[in-house]
Amino acid sequence: MRDNLIKLNIGEVKEIKLKDYSTYKVGGDSLMIFVNSVKSLIKLLKYLNVNSIKYKVIGNASNLIFSDSGYDGVLINLNNIKSFKKYSNYFTVFSGYNLSKFSMEVSNMGYTGMEFSVGIPGQIGGSIFMNAGCYGSSISNVLYKVKVLTEDYKIKTLYNKDLKFGYRDSIFKHSNLICLSATFKLDVGNINEIKSKIEEYRLKRFNSQPLEFPNAGSVFKNPEGLYAGKLIEDLGLKGKNVGGAYISEKHANFIVNKNNASSKDIVNLISMIKKEVKKKYNIELKCEQEIVE
Ligand SMILES: Cc1cc2nc3c(=O)[nH]c(=O)nc-3n(C[C@H](O)[C@H](O)[C@H](O)COP(=O)(O)OP(=O)(O)OC[C@H]3O[C@@H](n4cnc5c(N)ncnc54)[C@H](O)[C@@H]3O)c2cc1C
């Protein structure tokens, strides 16, 4: 398959170890294509669909649990298509752009609204898919519109209201749309206030999250009116492990890869937590992270 993909001449084709691409540092082998343009992406998708080859567009894989046995299809990486345009207070970026970098750049120009997202290690596309958020805000609060690629290879513009945003939810989770680029609408702010907000959030993150170990952020969504981390902590589960995967001592809604964990260790630890929470509180925790196999 690799040779056929190379022949398409649409970008770099690599045989990779998923471990090297996921923030959890788990996963077996896969093919990854770094497409070099939207035209190439369309050419690739047509080829994959005609040949019934499975695929997935990924961002920074900071919300994914790749399987130990790898991915027997093609992972599509949009990292090599990068652009950043400013028109008045509208900022358009391509999906492969790093969210934190974008947020720092617009913040440094004196625009407010993106401060919350400095420190979220995703790309723009993945973060819109997830409606990533924290500290009282989320992507849906600042996103104006997106360009998407539809299943029939058409490029369409969708506005915020069309994207069915919810808590860690968007239309992308329930469709095969690919997010190509995004336009954010930001307000001019006070640069000192923007900087101090960023510093406040950076410190909060540093003090509350186990950033010293590989992880993929919060494991579970918070049930309405409750905190998943508190439920897990109250069960005395902090520090419990399956193989090399541990429930963080610092934040009970984080699983950390402390000791060469396999993806199976992480998945089994997730099941164990769900079981305990269900038994004690009769609550079904919903996983925020996605298993890719
Ligand atoms: C230390 C740490 C802290 C974190 N803190 C937060 C936080 O505060 N708030 C928060 O919400 N999350 C947080 N996360 C989780 C994660 O960073 C976010 O969910 C992030 O937005 C995911 O972006 P990504 O590019 O890594 O997406 P990926 O994990 O690569 O992909 C996520 C999903 O998006 C899909 N996708 C990716 N790109 C596209 C595209 N262009 N078009 C269509 N679908 C696409 C993928 O197929 C996949 O289903 C944290 C993670 C870590 C490791």
Ligand as a Chemical Component Dictionary entry (heavy atoms), coordinates in Angstrom:
data_LIG
# 
_chem_comp.id                   LIG 
_chem_comp.type                 NON-POLYMER 
_chem_comp.pdbx_formal_charge   0 
_chem_comp.three_letter_code    LIG 
# 
loop_
_chem_comp_atom.comp_id 
_chem_comp_atom.atom_id 
_chem_comp_atom.alt_atom_id 
_chem_comp_atom.type_symbol 
_chem_comp_atom.charge 
_chem_comp_atom.model_Cartn_x 
_chem_comp_atom.model_Cartn_y 
_chem_comp_atom.model_Cartn_z 
_chem_comp_atom.pdbx_ordinal 
LIG C1  C1  C 0 -1.661  17.790 29.048 1  
LIG C2  C2  C 0 -2.996  17.878 28.341 2  
LIG C3  C3  C 0 -3.902  18.854 28.727 3  
LIG C4  C4  C 0 -5.145  18.948 28.073 4  
LIG N1  N1  N 0 -6.009  19.923 28.466 5  
LIG C5  C5  C 0 -7.200  20.040 27.844 6  
LIG C6  C6  C 0 -8.114  21.062 28.225 7  
LIG O1  O1  O 0 -7.835  21.892 29.091 8  
LIG N2  N2  N 0 -9.317  21.116 27.598 9  
LIG C7  C7  C 0 -9.658  20.230 26.606 10 
LIG O2  O2  O 0 -10.762 20.328 26.057 11 
LIG N3  N3  N 0 -8.809  19.241 26.233 12 
LIG C8  C8  C 0 -7.591  19.127 26.814 13 
LIG N4  N4  N 0 -6.731  18.128 26.434 14 
LIG C9  C9  C 0 -7.148  17.147 25.413 15 
LIG C10 C10 C 0 -6.744  17.513 23.965 16 
LIG O3  O3  O 0 -5.572  18.311 23.971 17 
LIG C11 C11 C 0 -7.854  18.272 23.260 18 
LIG O4  O4  O 0 -9.001  17.479 23.145 19 
LIG C12 C12 C 0 -7.402  18.721 21.856 20 
LIG O5  O5  O 0 -8.267  19.722 21.422 21 
LIG C13 C13 C 0 -7.368  17.596 20.833 22 
LIG O6  O6  O 0 -6.750  18.099 19.652 23 
LIG P1  P1  P 0 -5.792  17.187 18.760 24 
LIG O7  O7  O 0 -5.319  18.011 17.626 25 
LIG O8  O8  O 0 -4.747  16.557 19.580 26 
LIG O9  O9  O 0 -6.832  16.116 18.247 27 
LIG P2  P2  P 0 -6.613  14.539 18.091 28 
LIG O10 O10 O 0 -6.463  13.948 19.451 29 
LIG O11 O11 O 0 -5.554  14.252 17.117 30 
LIG O12 O12 O 0 -8.000  14.115 17.476 31 
LIG C14 C14 C 0 -9.214  14.241 18.182 32 
LIG C15 C15 C 0 -10.362 13.921 17.226 33 
LIG O13 O13 O 0 -10.446 14.968 16.261 34 
LIG C16 C16 C 0 -10.475 14.413 14.939 35 
LIG N5  N5  N 0 -9.834  15.393 14.062 36 
LIG C17 C17 C 0 -8.589  15.895 14.161 37 
LIG N6  N6  N 0 -8.379  16.806 13.201 38 
LIG C18 C18 C 0 -9.507  16.853 12.459 39 
LIG C19 C19 C 0 -9.902  17.606 11.321 40 
LIG N7  N7  N 0 -9.099  18.473 10.737 41 
LIG N8  N8  N 0 -11.147 17.392 10.818 42 
LIG C20 C20 C 0 -11.985 16.500 11.392 43 
LIG N9  N9  N 0 -11.671 15.772 12.466 44 
LIG C21 C21 C 0 -10.441 15.953 13.003 45 
LIG C22 C22 C 0 -9.703  13.106 15.049 46 
LIG O14 O14 O 0 -10.065 12.199 14.030 47 
LIG C23 C23 C 0 -10.149 12.624 16.423 48 
LIG O15 O15 O 0 -11.374 11.933 16.330 49 
LIG C24 C24 C 0 -5.479  18.036 27.046 50 
LIG C25 C25 C 0 -4.544  17.042 26.668 51 
LIG C26 C26 C 0 -3.315  16.973 27.292 52 
LIG C27 C27 C 0 -2.328  15.937 26.860 53 
# 
loop_
_chem_comp_bond.comp_id 
_chem_comp_bond.atom_id_1 
_chem_comp_bond.atom_id_2 
_chem_comp_bond.value_order 
_chem_comp_bond.pdbx_ordinal 
LIG C1  C2  SING 1  
LIG C2  C3  SING 2  
LIG C2  C26 DOUB 3  
LIG C3  C4  DOUB 4  
LIG C4  N1  SING 5  
LIG C4  C24 SING 6  
LIG N1  C5  DOUB 7  
LIG C5  C6  SING 8  
LIG C5  C8  SING 9  
LIG C6  O1  DOUB 10 
LIG C6  N2  SING 11 
LIG N2  C7  SING 12 
LIG C7  O2  DOUB 13 
LIG C7  N3  SING 14 
LIG N3  C8  DOUB 15 
LIG C8  N4  SING 16 
LIG N4  C9  SING 17 
LIG N4  C24 SING 18 
LIG C9  C10 SING 19 
LIG C10 O3  SING 20 
LIG C10 C11 SING 21 
LIG C11 O4  SING 22 
LIG C11 C12 SING 23 
LIG C12 O5  SING 24 
LIG C12 C13 SING 25 
LIG C13 O6  SING 26 
LIG O6  P1  SING 27 
LIG P1  O7  DOUB 28 
LIG P1  O8  SING 29 
LIG P1  O9  SING 30 
LIG O9  P2  SING 31 
LIG P2  O10 DOUB 32 
LIG P2  O11 SING 33 
LIG P2  O12 SING 34 
LIG O12 C14 SING 35 
LIG C14 C15 SING 36 
LIG C15 O13 SING 37 
LIG C15 C23 SING 38 
LIG O13 C16 SING 39 
LIG C16 N5  SING 40 
LIG C16 C22 SING 41 
LIG N5  C17 SING 42 
LIG N5  C21 SING 43 
LIG C17 N6  DOUB 44 
LIG N6  C18 SING 45 
LIG C18 C19 SING 46 
LIG C18 C21 DOUB 47 
LIG C19 N7  SING 48 
LIG C19 N8  DOUB 49 
LIG N8  C20 SING 50 
LIG C20 N9  DOUB 51 
LIG N9  C21 SING 52 
LIG C22 O14 SING 53 
LIG C22 C23 SING 54 
LIG C23 O15 SING 55 
LIG C24 C25 DOUB 56 
LIG C25 C26 SING 57 
LIG C26 C27 SING 58 
# 
